[in-house]
Amino acid sequence: MYVYGRNVARELLKKNQKVLKIILQEGFEDKEIISLVEKNHLKVEMKSKREIDHLVNGVHQGIILSIPEYSYQKLDDVLKKDPNFLVLLDHLEDPHNLGAIIRTCEAAGVDGIIMPKDRQVPVNATVMKTSVGTLDNVNMVMVSNLSQTIERLKDCGFWIVGTALEDSVDYRTIDYSGKIALVIGNEAKGISHVVRNSCDYIAKIPMYGKTNSLNASVAAGIMIYEIIRNRK
């Protein structure tokens, strides 16, 4: 998998993660990154800006790292750690939203993120760039069936909290003191009908302006920190 951008490259090189190949744009002058490359004894392939532009579809800032594909954790392994706050993603499509949610979850100390295998943006270069090096500190789980996973979480004592505007209650009125699994829905469609029926609570964030919905990552951030606040 190709990842690109100076911040991501800097984080990966500082952590001495496995890098299969590094590509730099001719004339690359970031002394800190060059020093990290030399420290890790990595071979460098130099290319023109035009050549690099053809390799990735994004702002690469003159550097590309080839790294192994991201490895997700198993649900069983995460549950063995006795988590009490998980975030479930119901088929997100925007990698920027996923990256931002990962970063928020890491900052808030969320125990894990669970997402479905199909019709869900995976961890890719854009996600890694947006999450800015926080992926190593977050338990990421990919499952085959989100509804079945929710039923299993219920058996483990979790309360399932979904988010929607219709037939819902103010997110500030819910008791978050127990084990909580927060469901964030698709950017356009929200949470699916099947998942909604599995939720114990449906929470809404009141809208006071003309906007009738929030970006998925913004809504996730508000909900996550409300849950954290209620536990203090």
C-alpha positions in Angstrom: 0.0 0.0 0.0 1.2 3.5 -0.9 1.0 6.2 1.8 2.1 9.7 1.1 2.6 13.1 2.7 5.3 14.4 5.0 3.4 14.2 8.3 2.5 10.5 7.7 6.0 9.7 6.5 7.6 11.4 9.5 5.4 9.4 11.9 6.0 6.1 10.3 9.8 6.6 10.0 10.0 7.8 13.7 8.2 4.6 14.8 10.6 2.6 12.6 7.7 0.8 11.0 8.3 -1.6 8.1 8.8 0.3 4.9 9.1 -1.7 1.7 10.1 1.2 -0.5 10.5 4.9 -0.3 10.1 7.3 -3.3 11.3 10.9 -3.2 10.7 13.7 -5.6 13.9 15.0 -7.2 15.0 18.0 -5.2 13.3 16.8 -2.0 14.8 18.9 0.8 13.1 18.0 4.1 16.2 17.5 6.3 14.4 15.7 9.1 12.8 13.1 6.9 16.1 12.6 5.0 17.8 12.0 8.3 15.1 9.5 9.4 15.5 7.7 6.0 19.2 7.4 6.5 18.8 6.3 10.2 16.5 3.5 9.1 18.9 2.5 6.3 16.3 2.7 3.6 17.0 2.7 -0.1 15.6 5.7 -1.9 14.1 5.8 -5.4 14.2 9.3 -6.9 11.5 10.3 -9.4 10.3 13.5 -11.1 7.1 15.2 -9.9 5.3 14.0 -13.0 6.2 10.4 -12.3 5.1 10.6 -8.7 1.8 12.3 -9.7 1.0 9.2 -11.7 1.6 6.9 -8.7 -0.9 8.4 -6.3 -4.0 10.5 -6.5 -3.5 13.1 -3.8 -1.1 15.7 -2.4 2.0 13.7 -1.9 4.4 16.6 -0.9 7.2 14.9 -2.7 7.3 11.6 -0.7 5.7 8.2 -1.0 6.2 5.2 1.2 5.3 1.7 0.2 4.2 -0.3 3.3 2.4 -3.6 3.9 -1.4 -3.6 3.8 -3.0 -2.6 7.0 -3.7 -5.6 9.4 -7.0 -5.4 11.3 -7.4 -7.0 14.8 -9.8 -9.8 15.6 -13.0 -9.0 17.5 -12.3 -11.8 19.9 -8.9 -10.3 20.8 -10.4 -6.9 21.5 -13.2 -8.3 23.6 -10.7 -10.2 25.7 -9.4 -6.8 26.8 -12.8 -6.1 28.5 -13.6 -2.9 26.6 -16.3 -0.5 27.8 -16.5 2.0 24.9 -16.5 1.0 21.3 -17.4 2.9 18.1 -19.2 1.1 15.3 -19.2 2.5 11.8 -22.2 1.6 9.6 -20.8 1.7 6.1 -18.9 5.0 5.9 -17.8 5.9 2.4 -15.5 9.0 2.9 -11.9 8.1 3.9 -11.5 11.6 5.4 -14.3 10.9 7.8 -12.9 7.6 8.8 -9.4 9.1 9.3 -10.9 12.0 11.4 -13.0 9.5 13.5 -9.9 7.4 14.1 -8.0 10.4 15.3 -10.8 11.4 17.7 -11.2 7.9 19.0 -7.5 7.8 19.8 -7.6 11.2 21.5 -10.6 10.2 23.6 -9.2 6.7 24.6 -12.0 4.7 22.8 -11.3 1.0 23.2 -11.9 0.1 19.6 -13.5 0.8 16.2 -15.6 -1.9 14.5 -16.6 -1.6 10.9 -18.1 -4.0 8.2 -16.1 -5.6 5.5 -18.4 -4.7 2.6 -19.5 -1.3 1.4 -17.2 0.4 3.9 -14.1 2.5 3.1 -11.1 0.5 4.4 -7.9 1.8 5.9 -6.1 3.3 2.9 -3.6 6.0 2.2 -6.1 8.9 2.7 -7.2 7.4 6.0 -3.7 7.1 7.2 -2.9 10.7 6.2 -6.0 12.1 7.8 -5.6 10.1 11.0 -2.0 11.5 11.3 -0.2 8.5 12.8 -2.8 7.5 15.3 -3.7 4.1 13.8 -1.1 2.2 15.8 -2.8 3.3 19.0 -6.4 2.3 18.0 -7.9 -1.2 17.9 -9.4 -1.5 14.4 -11.7 -4.5 13.8 -13.3 -5.5 10.5 -16.3 -7.9 10.7 -18.5 -9.7 8.1 -21.8 -8.8 9.6 -22.4 -5.7 11.7 -25.9 -6.8 13.0 -24.5 -10.1 14.3 -21.7 -8.2 15.9 -24.1 -5.9 17.7 -26.0 -8.9 19.1 -22.7 -10.3 20.4 -21.8 -7.0 22.0 -25.2 -7.0 23.7 -24.4 -10.4 25.1 -21.2 -8.9 26.5 -23.2 -6.2 28.3 -23.0 -3.3 25.9 -25.8 -0.8 25.3 -26.1 0.2 21.7 -26.5 3.9 20.9 -27.3 4.9 17.4 -27.6 8.4 15.9 -30.4 9.9 13.9 -32.7 12.9 13.8 -36.1 11.1 13.6 -37.7 9.3 16.5 -34.8 10.0 18.7 -33.9 11.6 22.0 -31.5 14.5 22.9 -28.1 12.9 23.1 -27.5 14.7 26.4 -30.4 12.9 28.2 -28.9 9.3 27.8 -27.2 7.5 30.6 -23.8 6.5 29.3 -22.4 5.0 32.5 -22.4 1.4 31.3 -20.7 -0.3 28.5 -21.4 1.7 25.3 -21.2 0.9 21.6 -21.8 4.0 19.6 -23.0 3.6 16.0 -22.1 6.2 13.4 -24.1 5.9 10.2 -23.4 6.4 6.5 -22.8 10.0 5.4 -25.9 10.1 3.2 -28.2 7.4 4.4 -27.4 7.3 8.2 -27.6 4.0 10.1 -29.3 1.2 8.3 -32.8 0.0 9.2 -31.5 -3.3 10.5 -28.9 -1.7 12.7 -31.3 0.9 13.9 -33.7 -1.8 15.1 -30.8 -3.3 17.1 -30.1 -0.1 19.0 -31.2 0.5 22.6 -31.2 4.2 22.1 -31.4 6.6 19.2 -29.7 9.9 19.9 -30.0 13.2 18.1 -27.8 16.3 18.2 -30.1 19.3 18.1 -29.8 21.6 15.1 -30.4 25.3 15.8 -29.5 26.7 12.4 -30.6 26.0 8.9 -28.4 22.9 8.5 -30.3 19.7 9.2 -27.3 17.4 9.7 -23.7 17.3 10.7 -20.7 15.7 9.0 -20.2 12.1 10.2 -16.9 12.8 11.8 -18.1 16.0 13.6 -21.2 14.1 14.9 -18.9 11.3 16.1 -16.7 13.8 17.9 -19.6 15.4 19.8 -21.1 12.0 20.8 -17.7 10.5 21.8 -16.9 13.4 24.1 -20.4 13.5 25.6 -20.0 9.9 26.5 -16.6 10.5 28.0 -17.9 13.6 29.9 -20.7 11.5 31.5 -18.2 9.1 32.9 -16.2 11.6 34.9 
